[in-house]
Amino acid sequence: MSKDQATGLLIFLTCVTVAILYCVGLFWPALESIRLWIIAIPLFIGFTAVMAIGAWIGWTMATTPLPKPIEETTDETEKEKEPEEQ
């Protein structure tokens, strides 16, 4: 087994274990007092992650310079080609 396969197996087993523990914690009657937190914490993490990704996309779009219009680009390439042809 390669290192990548071992890492993949570890990630798989961790995810399956967390999913099982989450479901057990959500529906186990003895844990009813913390059921709100079992729902609220992953929801908060997911919401924050989605908002962070959205903010990153917005920041990237806002700070990326605009590309040159196509007409200017073709004019520049034509001017560069003219001296070479002569």
N, C-alpha and C positions, 0 to 999 in steps of 0.2 A: 504494500500500500504506500503510495507516494505521500509526501507532506501535504499536498493540496487535498488529496482524498481524505486524509486524517482530519484536516481542518474542517472539511465539509461534513464529515461524519459527526464531529464534535458540535458544530453549529446545528445540525439536524437534531441530535439528541437533546441539546439544550432547549431548542424551540419546542420540541414535543413535550419535554418535561415541564416547561413553563406553562404551556397550553393546558396540560392535564391539571397541574396545580391551580391554575386560574379557574378552570371549570369546577373543580372540587371546592375551592374556596367560595365560589359564587353560589353554589347550590347546597353546600353543607349546612344543615340547620343550626349547628352549634356556633357557626361563624356569622350569624345574622347581625350581630352588633357591629361588625366591621365591613358588612356588605357594601355600604355606601363608598367606603374608601377603596374597596376592591374594584369598583366601577370607576370612581372618580380619578384615581391616579393614572391608569392607562389612557383614559379619555383626555386628561390634561396633557400628558406627554405627547399623544398623537396630535392634538390640536396645536400645541406649541411647535411641534415639528413641521406641520403643514404651514403654519404662519411664518416660520423661519425660512422655509423653502420659497414661499411667495415673496417675502421681503428680499431674499437674495436675488430672485429673478427680477424683481422691480428695480433693485439697485443696479444690477448689471445692465438692464435696458436703459436706465437713466444716465449712466456714466459712460456708455459705449459711444464713441464718436460716430457720426453719420457717415455712411459710405459716399464716395463721389458719385454724382449722377453718371449714367451710362454714356451720355453724349460727350461729357468732358473726357472720360476715359478713352473713348474711341478717337477723339480728336488728338489726344496726346500720343497715342500709338501711331496714328497716321503721320504726325509730324516727325516722330522718331524714325519711321521707315523711309521718308522722303530722302534724307541725305545718303542713306545706304544705297538707294537705287541709282543714284547719279554717278 
